[in-house]
C-alpha cells in the first residue's frame, strides 16, 4: 500500500511539473511581431507600401470616404481599446506613407485618457517611448508632442492638439514612414545632439 501511494505521489509530481512547463512555454510563445512586420505595420491590416486600391479592398475601409490622396475611415469602425478614433490614411504617389489617428474633441482631463490609451496601443509593439513630455495641465500651445518613438524608418508621435481659442483638445497619433532624405536629416540631428551633449 505504501509503495502504491508513493508511486501515485510521484506520478502527480511528474504530471504537475509537465503541466507547469507547458504553461510557461505557452506564456513565452506569445506571438511577437518580426522586424519586417513592424517595419510595414501601419494600422490593422493596412501596411505601409500598399496602394490606395489595395487598401480599399480591405474590410476596414468599407465605411470610408476617399479624397485625392487620403482615405478617411469612419470613427464608428475604428476602436482602439475602448475609445473610438477617426483614421486618416495618407498616400504619396499612390503609396501609403502616413497614418493619422485622431480622437474626438474633449476637455484636457479627458483627452489625457486618450493620450494614455494611444500610448498603450503603441507600447504593445514598440516598447516605452524614446521621448516624452507630460503637460501638467491645460495648455495654450496649439500642439504639444507628448510621446515619440523612432523605429527604423518609421516615426511615431502622439500629440495633444488644442482646438483653436478654446479649452478643448484632441489626441492625435501619427505614424509616418520616413523618406531617405528625412532619415538622413534625422541621423544628422541625432549626431548634432550627441555632440552638443558631450560639450
VMD Tcl script that draws the C-alpha trace (Angstrom):
set ca {
  {0.00 0.00 0.00}
  {2.84 2.41 0.94}
  {4.63 1.60 -2.33}
  {1.44 2.32 -4.29}
  {0.82 5.74 -2.65}
  {4.47 6.76 -3.17}
  {4.15 5.79 -6.82}
  {0.91 7.82 -7.09}
  {2.56 10.89 -5.48}
  {5.50 10.61 -7.90}
  {3.08 10.37 -10.81}
  {1.23 13.52 -9.63}
  {4.53 15.38 -9.19}
  {5.55 14.41 -12.73}
  {2.14 15.48 -14.07}
  {2.30 18.81 -12.18}
  {5.82 19.58 -13.45}
  {4.79 18.69 -17.03}
  {1.74 20.99 -16.83}
  {3.87 23.77 -15.32}
  {6.42 23.51 -18.15}
  {3.63 23.58 -20.75}
  {2.06 26.66 -19.11}
  {5.39 28.52 -19.00}
  {6.23 27.69 -22.62}
  {2.74 28.75 -23.70}
  {3.24 32.15 -21.99}
  {6.65 32.56 -23.59}
  {5.37 31.67 -27.04}
  {3.12 34.75 -27.24}
  {3.48 35.85 -30.85}
  {5.77 38.82 -31.15}
  {5.99 40.68 -34.42}
  {9.09 40.34 -36.54}
  {11.17 43.37 -37.54}
  {9.75 43.10 -41.06}
  {6.16 43.11 -39.72}
  {6.90 46.16 -37.55}
  {8.58 47.95 -40.48}
  {5.48 47.68 -42.67}
  {2.76 47.84 -39.98}
  {0.51 50.89 -40.36}
  {-2.95 50.23 -38.86}
  {-4.73 46.89 -38.55}
  {-4.40 45.01 -41.85}
  {-3.17 48.15 -43.61}
  {0.56 48.06 -44.40}
  {2.96 50.79 -45.46}
  {3.76 50.44 -49.14}
  {0.18 49.48 -50.11}
  {-1.52 51.39 -52.89}
  {-4.84 53.16 -52.37}
  {-6.55 50.47 -54.47}
  {-5.13 47.68 -52.27}
  {-6.28 49.42 -49.08}
  {-9.78 49.99 -50.46}
  {-10.17 46.21 -50.93}
  {-9.72 45.59 -47.18}
  {-12.67 45.18 -44.79}
  {-11.84 48.17 -42.61}
  {-12.29 50.60 -45.49}
  {-15.91 49.63 -46.21}
  {-17.24 52.72 -44.39}
  {-14.87 55.42 -45.59}
  {-14.57 58.29 -48.00}
  {-11.75 58.91 -50.41}
  {-10.04 62.23 -51.11}
  {-7.31 62.80 -53.72}
  {-4.53 61.31 -51.62}
  {-6.25 60.20 -48.41}
  {-8.73 57.61 -47.16}
  {-10.77 58.68 -44.11}
  {-12.18 55.73 -42.12}
  {-15.37 56.29 -40.14}
  {-14.75 56.69 -36.43}
  {-17.55 54.22 -35.57}
  {-15.39 51.40 -37.03}
  {-12.09 52.48 -35.53}
  {-11.79 51.37 -31.94}
  {-8.51 51.23 -30.06}
  {-9.08 49.90 -26.56}
  {-12.48 51.26 -25.51}
  {-12.11 54.56 -27.43}
  {-13.18 55.44 -30.98}
  {-10.96 57.43 -33.34}
  {-11.01 58.98 -36.80}
  {-8.42 57.32 -39.02}
  {-6.76 59.05 -41.96}
  {-4.56 57.06 -44.33}
  {-2.36 59.39 -46.39}
  {-0.71 58.47 -49.67}
  {2.22 59.93 -51.58}
  {2.49 58.90 -55.25}
  {-0.34 56.42 -54.51}
  {1.71 54.64 -51.80}
  {0.64 54.72 -48.13}
  {3.20 56.72 -46.15}
  {1.31 58.18 -43.16}
  {-1.46 57.21 -40.74}
  {-3.23 59.75 -38.53}
  {-5.42 58.55 -35.67}
  {-7.36 61.35 -34.00}
  {-9.77 61.47 -31.07}
  {-12.97 63.41 -30.67}
  {-12.59 66.88 -29.08}
  {-12.64 66.77 -25.26}
  {-11.63 68.78 -22.16}
  {-7.98 68.41 -21.08}
  {-8.51 65.80 -18.30}
  {-10.47 63.53 -20.62}
  {-8.05 63.95 -23.52}
  {-5.20 62.69 -21.33}
  {-7.06 59.34 -21.09}
  {-7.00 59.16 -24.90}
  {-3.28 60.00 -24.90}
  {-2.53 57.16 -22.48}
  {-4.79 54.77 -24.44}
  {-2.88 55.56 -27.66}
  {0.41 55.13 -25.82}
  {-0.65 51.63 -24.64}
  {-1.55 50.76 -28.24}
  {1.97 51.67 -29.45}
  {3.87 50.28 -26.42}
  {2.36 46.84 -27.11}
  {4.67 46.54 -30.14}
  {7.33 49.25 -29.77}
  {8.03 49.32 -26.01}
  {8.24 52.52 -23.99}
  {8.59 55.84 -25.85}
  {12.07 57.17 -26.56}
  {10.88 60.69 -25.79}
  {8.09 62.03 -23.56}
  {6.74 65.25 -22.13}
  {3.60 65.13 -19.99}
  {1.97 68.56 -19.55}
  {0.69 69.05 -16.00}
  {-2.40 70.99 -17.04}
  {-4.27 72.66 -19.91}
  {-2.06 74.45 -22.40}
  {-2.44 77.38 -24.79}
  {0.03 75.86 -27.26}
  {-1.66 74.72 -30.48}
  {0.23 71.38 -30.46}
  {2.37 69.56 -27.91}
  {4.39 66.42 -28.65}
  {3.72 64.10 -25.69}
  {5.33 60.82 -26.77}
  {7.64 59.84 -29.62}
  {9.23 56.67 -30.98}
  {11.60 56.10 -33.89}
  {11.73 52.57 -35.20}
  {13.89 52.02 -38.28}
  {12.46 54.29 -40.96}
  {9.24 54.91 -39.05}
  {8.43 57.90 -36.79}
  {5.56 57.58 -34.30}
  {4.33 60.65 -32.39}
  {1.40 61.26 -30.05}
  {0.31 64.89 -29.76}
  {-2.21 66.99 -27.87}
  {-3.84 69.46 -30.26}
  {-5.67 72.47 -28.87}
  {-8.86 73.34 -30.76}
  {-8.41 76.99 -31.78}
  {-9.03 79.51 -28.96}
  {-10.79 77.04 -26.65}
  {-10.28 74.74 -23.67}
  {-11.00 71.71 -25.83}
  {-8.32 69.33 -27.12}
  {-7.81 66.35 -29.42}
  {-5.33 63.50 -29.13}
  {-3.53 62.63 -32.35}
  {-1.26 59.71 -33.13}
  {0.65 59.86 -36.37}
  {2.77 57.10 -37.79}
  {4.94 58.21 -40.71}
  {7.26 56.31 -42.98}
  {10.38 58.48 -43.32}
  {11.82 59.10 -46.77}
  {15.59 58.52 -47.28}
  {16.09 62.33 -47.07}
  {14.15 62.52 -43.77}
  {16.18 59.58 -42.43}
  {19.43 61.45 -43.24}
  {18.11 64.61 -41.54}
  {17.06 62.55 -38.51}
  {20.53 60.95 -38.24}
  {22.27 64.33 -38.69}
  {20.08 65.85 -35.97}
  {20.83 62.92 -33.63}
  {24.59 63.27 -34.23}
  {24.45 67.04 -33.52}
  {22.54 66.44 -30.25}
  {25.08 63.80 -29.16}
  {28.00 66.13 -29.96}
  {26.37 69.02 -28.04}
  {25.71 66.81 -25.02}
  {29.41 65.92 -24.85}
  {30.46 69.59 -24.61}
}
mol new
graphics top color blue
foreach p $ca { graphics top sphere $p radius 0.5 }
foreach p [lrange $ca 0 end-1] q [lrange $ca 1 end] { graphics top cylinder $p $q radius 0.2 }
display resetview
